[in-house]
Amino acid sequence: MPPLRPPATRRVPQSSTSSEVVVHISNSNIYRFGDSTIAAPVFRDVSWTVREGENWAVIGSGSNQKTTLLQTLRGNLRIAPPSPPPGGLFPFLADLPGDLHTAIALVSFAHRPNSAGGAFYDYTARYGAVREEDRVTLRDSVFGEHDFLNLRPKGQAIIKTLEELAAEKVKKDIFEDLTARLGLSSLLDLPLVALSNGQTRRARIIKAILSQPQLLLLDEPLTGLDANKRPTLLSVLRSLHEARSPRIIMGLRMQDPVPEWITHLALVHDGRVLTGPKEEILAEHAIREAKELRARSTTLETPATKGDDDDDGKAVVLLNNVKVAYGPREVFKSINWTIREGQRWHLQGANGSGKTTLLSVVTGDHPQSYTQRGESHLELFSRPRQRISTPHLRSLIGVVSPELANAYPRRARSTVWEVVGTGFDGGFVPGGKSGVGAGLDGGLTDDVRQWRVNRVLEVLRGLGPSSWAADPSNARPRPSAGNVELTEVDDAFSRREFVDLSPGEQSIVLLMRALVSRPQLVLLDEVWAGMDDGMVRAARRYLREGGVGADQAVVVISHWEEETGLRRFRLEDGVGREV
């Protein structure tokens, strides 16, 4: 089937030289709105020209810098001096009629924005909300505003012109083509809460394409997708870009493989934007990485190699013929899996295979974790779910997941220290003396409180900004109240407000929160999401060098095979097996 194009009225004229230039920034600094020209710019001396026929990706080596550059193209930052007329920032739009603001669309898969507010919402309620008589489907939730899906309530018929009907027909063709190519056609009438993160990501991309922008900016579109869906999505994006319907610029993490059809890169590093052909940029980056690696090798020890998994450890989680079903639809037919102390697991499975649902059973959040009886049996820390209270269970499990990251409250004045401190009791509201919680019984001895303070200091020292630095020798220790010293940069980071952090910084703070209490079970679901390459290196090093102990069990959920080298448990067709 030939690539679908937008209606003729939205095509961009290609008669002039300026129309061949998509993006043009010439030797400019980029500032946040409200900053004066004497303030330090976010990016300095940026020169970037994107031409028709070129295939671009933005790669960031610093926290949130990639996303910030994409937001610049969306108009969320100030360019000084601005790109000169007549073409301005987007010369190819110079002759386009209508609202230019709608011509540029940004779809970002970073965590919940700060504007979402400081309230916590119970993301675990989704598992009990799926009822046959009351469900919001993917079709309703994501595509409900499109008339061609026949979602308009009866009695609201609207007379449309021939032009409107023709445009609607084009959108319907695009919708049917993309939902089929991206494997969503059979999911449109399923409840939204029953879909995986990867499936809803693909739907969000289709929704953005249906708005028919001239330029679509996709920030981390591959994160959270299983391996067999990534080539399909990349093929679809390539065909759309080559048809200019729409043009696409992708944002990738430094550790992500660059698609072979990408021809040019914008590499963001330390407030600078390096642009050019892919091979040249990657070669320059490799030289810089080698220099930074030599600098790190003088101060960082070689990571210790972990020994074989302990099959004799105490069972932390025991699933025997566990089943989960919503009416006639079976999610799990039979899950048999034992997770023991000291074991390191990689939970695998395609989007929609039930990984998130299985985690909700393991954490005791799923209502059906209470109903495993008879031939189906579930034990959490040697007890059935109904015999262990939810607060106690949360204190025994450290969790990082996209759902928790989106739900965690972004309250004003809540500091990094306080957010990390909520990990001891598993709650979401900072409290207690020294910001380390009050304990499940409402009181802590001085010894326990001091141990908690030292643990916060330890994770800050191991995962704080000094661990991401190219040259750790620049970080000087600063005496702290306990027996652990923090560098000045880590101490300052501990005092920052969580709401003001970049998505990558928030991710690593939530990892600190999951690890701080040394819980018996650690669940890391897409743990690297939003982190830049320095953060990922620091987190991996910390986990290998004592961040988790020999008596702790760890389960990692990731779609990137190369991110883990652990024992593997795979979900497929409602059953699970070790592979």
Order of alpha helices (4+ residues) and beta strands (2+ residues): beta-beta-beta-alpha-beta-beta-alpha-alpha-alpha-beta-alpha-beta-beta-beta-alpha-beta-beta-beta-alpha-beta-alpha-beta-alpha-alpha-alpha-beta-beta-alpha-alpha-beta-alpha-beta-beta-beta
